[in-house]
Amino acid sequence: ANDRYPNRPKTVVLRHISEGSTRVNALLTGEVDIIMGVAPQFIPQIEKNPMTRIASVPGIRIMFLSFISRHGGPFADPKIRLAVNYAIDAESIRTTILEGRGDLSGQLLHPWHYSGYNPDKKWHGFDLEKAKTLMKESSHPDGFKADLFTTVGRYPGDRATCEAVAGMLMKIRIDTACKPLNFPLYRKTVTAYQDGKQEGAAMYFMGWGEGSGDPATAFRSLASCKGSWSGGCFPDLDAAIDKSAAIADPKEQQLAFEKLTDMLKEKATHKVFVKIHDVFGYRKNLEFIPRDDETLFPWELAVKKP
């Protein structure tokens, strides 16, 4: 123990364990005392073990599906993007794959953003019949093939969600299968589609946490023509982002960023799913209060006296 703070650990060893099951096994066997990013399927194991505990807190990371549309193709058609939105049952994914450890989100912003967040915002819900009607009215009424890819183990339930989405989209005649990729290849694949080096219809499932609190950064990164994680290009959105970021009056800026969210929803630039919960597993001899910013500070841990 530390002499000044007797319940604090004197030495902390950090280990990077990328694979979810390996991380959980390390906790269960006592190799590590606390882990982050526990996937839903591993929670029962930790809860049943008398030496380990689970702690969770609503986080800031928002999960969504993005479309490659800046170079044309099927997803340049807003009716197809909207059809995909209505074809995906995000609530079912939240309650089954995530086992309720997430909250439906109506926007790409979270409560930590200094402006623009509104908890009353709602995104497009699940309506399969409306989705089928939109597809019939679209540029591809007979359907088409599309790539759909995700990371593996980077976010809770990422692969399982991607596979569920593929099954849902088959019902509106979008022929796709989930392609799980490790993150370096995932990033490379997104970039290839953004640059037009990879052609064809494509979607990608991902999460965005944006810890800076700047709403303009979130909108630029996810929805602008040159955004690092944007698959589309809508010049009017770019202009609205710049205009909103330059507003000095807090109330006016709040309304401007809210309007941006409305513009994204109208264009169906993304399919927004949930704001996930941060889930920690820890040994029962530890005391700590989980943070909601995807951060774990060792000095906030305390060791219980035997």
Solvent accessible surface area in square Angstrom, and as a share of the most:
residue,aa,sasa,rsa
1,A,89,0.69
2,N,58,0.30
3,D,148,0.77
4,R,193,0.70
5,Y,115,0.44
6,P,85,0.53
7,N,61,0.31
8,R,82,0.30
9,P,38,0.24
10,K,162,0.69
11,T,104,0.60
12,V,67,0.39
13,V,119,0.68
14,L,150,0.75
15,R,126,0.46
16,H,170,0.76
17,I,24,0.12
18,S,80,0.51
19,E,96,0.43
20,G,15,0.15
21,S,40,0.26
22,T,69,0.40
23,R,40,0.15
24,V,3,0.02
25,N,79,0.40
26,A,4,0.03
27,L,0,0.00
28,L,37,0.18
29,T,97,0.56
30,G,36,0.35
31,E,109,0.49
32,V,22,0.12
33,D,72,0.37
34,I,30,0.15
35,I,10,0.05
36,M,68,0.30
37,G,39,0.38
38,V,2,0.01
39,A,16,0.13
40,P,6,0.04
41,Q,114,0.51
42,F,33,0.14
43,I,4,0.02
44,P,54,0.34
45,Q,83,0.37
46,I,0,0.00
47,E,99,0.44
48,K,168,0.71
49,N,36,0.19
50,P,100,0.63
51,M,85,0.38
52,T,1,0.01
53,R,100,0.36
54,I,34,0.17
55,A,17,0.13
56,S,43,0.28
57,V,31,0.18
58,P,68,0.43
59,G,3,0.03
60,I,7,0.04
61,R,50,0.18
62,I,1,0.00
63,M,3,0.01
64,F,0,0.00
65,L,1,0.00
66,S,2,0.01
67,F,4,0.02
68,I,11,0.06
69,S,12,0.08
70,R,56,0.20
71,H,108,0.48
72,G,35,0.34
73,G,50,0.48
74,P,18,0.11
75,F,0,0.00
76,A,46,0.35
77,D,23,0.12
78,P,73,0.46
79,K,80,0.34
80,I,0,0.00
81,R,8,0.03
82,L,39,0.20
83,A,0,0.00
84,V,0,0.00
85,N,0,0.00
86,Y,31,0.12
87,A,1,0.01
88,I,0,0.00
89,D,32,0.16
90,A,11,0.08
91,E,71,0.32
92,S,41,0.26
93,I,5,0.03
94,R,51,0.19
95,T,62,0.36
96,T,87,0.50
97,I,39,0.20
98,L,7,0.03
99,E,90,0.40
100,G,30,0.28
101,R,56,0.20
102,G,0,0.00
103,D,58,0.30
104,L,98,0.49
105,S,18,0.12
106,G,6,0.06
107,Q,6,0.02
108,L,3,0.02
109,L,1,0.01
110,H,1,0.00
111,P,69,0.44
112,W,121,0.42
113,H,9,0.04
114,Y,138,0.53
115,S,7,0.05
116,G,0,0.00
117,Y,56,0.21
118,N,34,0.17
119,P,94,0.59
120,D,110,0.57
121,K,36,0.15
122,K,147,0.62
123,W,24,0.08
124,H,25,0.11
125,G,43,0.41
126,F,103,0.43
127,D,55,0.28
128,L,40,0.20
129,E,117,0.53
130,K,91,0.39
131,A,0,0.00
132,K,71,0.30
133,T,67,0.39
134,L,23,0.11
135,M,6,0.03
136,K,150,0.64
137,E,97,0.43
138,S,14,0.09
139,S,74,0.48
140,H,60,0.27
141,P,63,0.40
142,D,107,0.55
143,G,17,0.16
144,F,25,0.11
145,K,158,0.67
146,A,9,0.07
147,D,40,0.21
148,L,1,0.00
149,F,3,0.01
150,T,0,0.00
151,T,1,0.00
152,V,74,0.43
153,G,48,0.46
154,R,126,0.46
155,Y,19,0.07
156,P,28,0.18
157,G,13,0.12
158,D,5,0.02
159,R,115,0.42
160,A,44,0.34
161,T,4,0.02
162,C,0,0.00
163,E,88,0.39
164,A,31,0.24
165,V,1,0.00
166,A,9,0.07
167,G,40,0.38
168,M,33,0.15
169,L,0,0.00
170,M,99,0.44
171,K,123,0.52
172,I,3,0.02
173,R,149,0.54
174,I,0,0.00
175,D,63,0.33
176,T,12,0.07
177,A,67,0.52
178,C,23,0.14
179,K,97,0.41
180,P,42,0.26
181,L,33,0.16
182,N,93,0.48
183,F,62,0.26
184,P,100,0.63
185,L,83,0.41
186,Y,1,0.00
187,R,63,0.23
188,K,145,0.62
189,T,30,0.17
190,V,0,0.00
191,T,52,0.30
192,A,26,0.20
193,Y,4,0.01
194,Q,13,0.06
195,D,80,0.41
196,G,28,0.27
197,K,169,0.71
198,Q,83,0.37
199,E,144,0.64
200,G,54,0.52
201,A,12,0.10
202,A,0,0.00
203,M,0,0.00
204,Y,0,0.00
205,F,6,0.03
206,M,5,0.02
207,G,2,0.02
208,W,36,0.13
209,G,3,0.03
210,E,21,0.09
211,G,63,0.61
212,S,83,0.53
213,G,9,0.09
214,D,38,0.20
215,P,0,0.00
216,A,2,0.02
217,T,51,0.29
218,A,1,0.00
219,F,1,0.01
220,R,97,0.36
221,S,16,0.10
222,L,1,0.01
223,A,4,0.03
224,S,12,0.07
225,C,27,0.16
226,K,191,0.81
227,G,7,0.07
228,S,61,0.39
229,W,30,0.10
230,S,1,0.01
231,G,2,0.02
232,G,7,0.07
233,C,54,0.32
234,F,35,0.15
235,P,100,0.63
236,D,72,0.37
237,L,0,0.00
238,D,39,0.20
239,A,63,0.49
240,A,23,0.18
241,I,1,0.00
242,D,78,0.41
243,K,151,0.64
244,S,5,0.03
245,A,38,0.29
246,A,86,0.67
247,I,42,0.21
248,A,100,0.78
249,D,63,0.32
250,P,103,0.65
251,K,162,0.69
252,E,103,0.46
253,Q,16,0.07
254,Q,49,0.22
255,L,121,0.60
256,A,23,0.18
257,F,0,0.00
258,E,27,0.12
259,K,133,0.56
260,L,1,0.00
261,T,4,0.03
262,D,66,0.34
263,M,37,0.16
264,L,2,0.01
265,K,63,0.27
266,E,140,0.63
267,K,46,0.20
268,A,1,0.00
269,T,10,0.06
270,H,3,0.01
271,K,2,0.01
272,V,3,0.02
273,F,4,0.01
274,V,2,0.01
275,K,28,0.12
276,I,6,0.03
277,H,30,0.14
278,D,17,0.09
279,V,7,0.04
280,F,1,0.00
281,G,0,0.00
282,Y,36,0.14
283,R,37,0.13
284,K,81,0.34
285,N,65,0.33
286,L,11,0.05
287,E,89,0.40
288,F,30,0.13
289,I,147,0.75
290,P,29,0.19
291,R,72,0.26
292,D,45,0.24
293,D,27,0.14
294,E,56,0.25
295,T,38,0.22
296,L,47,0.23
297,F,60,0.25
298,P,36,0.23
299,W,164,0.57
300,E,64,0.29
301,L,14,0.07
302,A,12,0.10
303,V,55,0.32
304,K,94,0.40
305,K,161,0.68
306,P,184,1.16
